[in-house]
Amino acid sequence: MIRVVDVPELRERLHVFRDRGEAGEVLAGILAEYRHGDALILAIPSGGVPVATAVGRCLGLPVDIAVVSKITFAWNTEAGYGAVAFDGTLRLNETLLARTGLDRRQVEADIERTRSKVERRVACMRRGRPPLDLTGRTLIVVDDGLASGFTMRVAVEALAREGAACIAVAVPTGHADALADFPSPVQSVYCANVRSGWRFAVADAYQHWSDVDDAEAVRALQTSRSHE
């Protein structure tokens, strides 16, 4: 059974974090058991990077990336129906896809566009660094929030394939229904601001919200690495 750790006084509240940096500091508070240990923090770009670097700074842990991108609709890049991970892992939300009426040609085009995005981000953010050896590692996977949790589940699946021994999922905000639905080797989910209800937007947990572009994420990672 997955252990869920949250901040009780933040439950069901909106606009509880000033920005992603402050959200990472609050998240670090419930991750204190990992302080100065041997865990590796992996950020899901791009929005997860400023959260993860703040967590890493507070806990004295190294930060790297796990590039996973949702497969979005051509007409709505905020909504997704699947995800592609850095190792090629592909998962489609077949239930959602069945309701959309998308033909296979459009789906294949969306998948290929997403694969290209993932490859581009890996090249941009890893900057020629060798692949990570995750065999037997304890990982903390960080994003800026969980709505359905689909992208994070694909990330976990890819990292498990890489040999991770233990994975903790850590997000500042998340929908209650998405928090406990993760496969092994996830043992714990840390979510400072747990919310429920039919309407959920990650952005509603933040006072200041904007997209994080790849260049901003790269700068944050470089700053974090320079302090390791």
Summary of the structure (lengths in Angstrom):
residues: 228
radius of gyration: 16.6
end to end distance: 33.9
largest distance: 49.8
contacts: 761
relative contact order: 0.23
helix: 40%
strand: 25%
